[in-house]
Structure formats: structure tokens, C-alpha cells
């Protein structure tokens, strides 16, 4: 493996201390991303976040 390949692969690997998000948090992030893509403003999302305590 070349030095460049090693550098790229190590740059993509998460540090060992990085926590892994639970699936429900990942779903919540995807929901927020979908709202943003649909044109909902970040200000409106701030008001909606308390309603998103349960991702389902």
C-alpha cells in the first residue's frame, strides 16, 4: 500500500474513542435533513425539535 493510500484510509477511519450514534439519533438527523431539503427554515426547525424527542 502506498503512503498516500495509507494516509487516505487512516483519514477516513473514525478515531477509536468516537462514539457511535444510536439508530434513533441517526433517524432524527435524517428527518432534520429532510425538512431542510424541503425548505423548512432552521428557525422553524428549532421550534420543532422539542416535538422530535421520539423519532418514530
SETI-795423 format. One line per 10 residues: number of its first residue (from 1); for each residue x, y, z of N, C-alpha, C. Coordinates in nm, 4 decimals. Example, Ala and Ser with C-alpha at 12.3 -4.5 7.8 and 13.67 -1.06 7.14 Angstrom:
2
1) 1.3190,-0.5690,0.7800,1.2300,-0.4500,0.7800,1.3200,-0.3300,0.7800; 1.2850,-0.2250,0.7080,1.3670,-0.1060,0.7140,1.2900,0.0030,0.7870
END
This chain:
56
1) 0.0854,-0.1185,0.0000,0.0000,0.0000,0.0000,0.0890,0.1236,0.0000; 0.0580,0.2188,-0.0822,0.1390,0.3407,-0.0909,0.1138,0.4284,0.0318; 0.2037,0.5247,0.0529,0.1865,0.6166,0.1650,0.0588,0.6969,0.1496; 0.0269,0.7353,0.0255,-0.0942,0.8131,0.0020,-0.2180,0.7306,0.0343; -0.2206,0.6034,-0.0070,-0.3344,0.5168,0.0232,-0.3508,0.4998,0.1728; -0.2382,0.4802,0.2428,-0.2448,0.4664,0.3888,-0.2979,0.5938,0.4524; -0.2540,0.7079,0.4035,-0.2991,0.8351,0.4596,-0.4481,0.8543,0.4368; -0.4945,0.8200,0.3178,-0.6370,0.8354,0.2875,-0.7208,0.7398,0.3710; -0.6782,0.6152,0.3825,-0.7579,0.5196,0.4582,-0.7575,0.5532,0.6067; -0.6457,0.6021,0.6596,-0.6431,0.6379,0.8009,-0.7220,0.7655,0.8255
11) -0.7302,0.8541,0.7264,-0.8085,0.9768,0.7419,-0.9571,0.9459,0.7455; -0.9984,0.8383,0.6818,-1.1398,0.8025,0.6783,-1.1824,0.7189,0.7978; -1.0895,0.6559,0.8640,-1.1233,0.5707,0.9786,-1.1572,0.6574,1.0989; -1.2677,0.6278,1.1676,-1.3028,0.7077,1.2859,-1.2063,0.6778,1.3999; -1.1792,0.7774,1.4824,-1.0916,0.7521,1.5971,-1.1569,0.6504,1.6905; -1.0789,0.5701,1.7602,-1.1362,0.4657,1.8446,-1.2272,0.5188,1.9543; -1.2034,0.6416,1.9987,-1.2874,0.6969,2.1061,-1.4177,0.7582,2.0556; -1.4354,0.7645,1.9248,-1.5577,0.8223,1.8686,-1.6765,0.7338,1.9027; -1.7814,0.7954,1.9561,-1.8980,0.7156,1.9908,-1.9810,0.6894,1.8666; -2.0548,0.5842,1.8718,-2.1423,0.5502,1.7611,-2.2841,0.5899,1.7994
21) -2.3472,0.6672,1.7126,-2.4831,0.7117,1.7412,-2.5796,0.5955,1.7352; -2.6765,0.6005,1.8223,-2.7826,0.5021,1.8181,-2.8674,0.5289,1.6941; -2.9294,0.4261,1.6447,-3.0094,0.4365,1.5220,-3.1161,0.5451,1.5329; -3.1763,0.5616,1.6505,-3.2813,0.6630,1.6634,-3.2262,0.8035,1.6440; -3.1018,0.8272,1.6846,-3.0409,0.9587,1.6627,-3.0115,0.9800,1.5145; -2.9676,0.8748,1.4495,-2.9414,0.8827,1.3057,-3.0721,0.9127,1.2326; -3.1801,0.8499,1.2735,-3.3104,0.8755,1.2109,-3.3534,1.0199,1.2318; -3.3270,1.0732,1.3498,-3.3648,1.2122,1.3781,-3.2854,1.3088,1.2900; -3.1577,1.2823,1.2731,-3.0751,1.3667,1.1861,-3.1268,1.3609,1.0428; -3.1616,1.2419,0.9973,-3.2159,1.2285,0.8610,-3.3471,1.3038,0.8468
31) -3.4292,1.3034,0.9511,-3.5553,1.3773,0.9475,-3.5286,1.5272,0.9362; -3.4357,1.5766,1.0150,-3.4000,1.7192,1.0082,-3.3465,1.7528,0.8699; -3.2614,1.6667,0.8151,-3.2081,1.6901,0.6805,-3.3200,1.6933,0.5773; -3.4191,1.6067,0.5939,-3.5324,1.6046,0.5001,-3.6127,1.7340,0.5104; -3.6348,1.7832,0.6318,-3.7065,1.9099,0.6486,-3.6289,2.0247,0.5844; -3.4973,2.0272,0.6049,-3.4159,2.1327,0.5445,-3.4213,2.1245,0.3919; -3.4137,2.0040,0.3381,-3.4202,1.9857,0.1927,-3.5552,2.0280,0.1377; -3.6594,2.0167,0.2197,-3.7939,2.0554,0.1765,-3.8184,2.2055,0.1903; -3.7179,2.2778,0.2429,-3.7302,2.4222,0.2513,-3.7727,2.4758,0.3866; -3.7822,2.3903,0.4873,-3.8175,2.4375,0.6212,-3.6964,2.5137,0.6761
41) -3.7202,2.6307,0.7307,-3.6094,2.7129,0.7803,-3.5519,2.6543,0.9089; -3.4263,2.6873,0.9352,-3.3629,2.6381,1.0578,-3.4319,2.6964,1.1813; -3.4841,2.8185,1.1704,-3.5579,2.8786,1.2818,-3.6836,2.8000,1.3155; -3.7544,2.7555,1.2116,-3.8730,2.6738,1.2336,-3.8335,2.5387,1.2920; -3.7229,2.4833,1.2436,-3.6760,2.3546,1.2969,-3.6419,2.3652,1.4447; -3.5839,2.4762,1.4865,-3.5520,2.4956,1.6280,-3.6785,2.4848,1.7116; -3.7882,2.5377,1.6607,-3.9158,2.5292,1.7326,-3.9721,2.3872,1.7301; -3.9404,2.3104,1.6263,-3.9937,2.1761,1.6107,-3.9153,2.0708,1.6885; -3.7882,2.0972,1.7187,-3.7025,1.9968,1.7814,-3.7626,1.9388,1.9099; -3.8218,2.0178,1.9978,-3.8798,1.9561,2.1182,-3.9870,1.8508,2.0861
51) -4.0512,1.8649,1.9737,-4.1530,1.7673,1.9317,-4.0903,1.6413,1.8734; -3.9609,1.6431,1.8514,-3.8923,1.5297,1.7910,-3.8223,1.4430,1.8951; -3.8658,1.4488,2.0199,-3.7993,1.3690,2.1219,-3.8175,1.2202,2.0964; -3.9248,1.1827,2.0332,-3.9475,1.0451,1.9920,-3.9379,1.0394,1.8407; -3.8317,0.9751,1.7878,-3.8100,0.9782,1.6424,-3.9153,0.9048,1.5612; -3.9934,0.8206,1.6208,-4.0918,0.7466,1.5419,-4.2195,0.8181,1.5374
END
